[in-house]
Amino acid sequence: MDCHIIDKVCIQVKQSMNNSEKVSYWLDISEYDIETAKAMLTGKRFLYVGFMCHQAVEKILKAYFTSKKELTPPFVHNLKRLAEECELMNQFSEEQLDLIEELLPMNIEARYPTHKELLLKALNTERCNQLILKTEELCFWIKQQL
């Protein structure tokens, strides 16, 4: 199936939802992405652990945005920009800001791994466990702000 058709269907489905349903949608897929990161860790697919952690944070930020602004979140993947749009950047702890910075390149490098070997050398079981733990903590904190 053409990706553009899938995107159009997803947009139509989300447009038919009320705001609470949209927030639940983003929360559900954020949690799914964390579980996927754990599955990727089990399979030692370290590049995709980082990618899925990025996706989980992106989607929980979109849940927050939708909850607070009752608007469609921006079609961006930049976590800093999303956090700024959510007006959360000034509320994040230093550790949370560090995680955002750490996850930023994981989205691009997993999709377009021009520096795949370099990134893979930096990722291992311990680091990926930490990424998942910190991602879960950040997602929990954002969810508490809803």
Secondary structure, DSSP 8 states (H G I E B T S, - for coil): --HHHHHHHHHHHHHTS-HHHHHHHHHHHHHHHHHHHHHHHHTT-HHHHHHHHHHHHHHHHHHHHHHHH-S---S---HHHHHHHTT-TTTS-HHHHHHHHHHHHHHHHHHS-TTHHHHHHH--HHHHHHHHHHHHHHHHHHHHT-
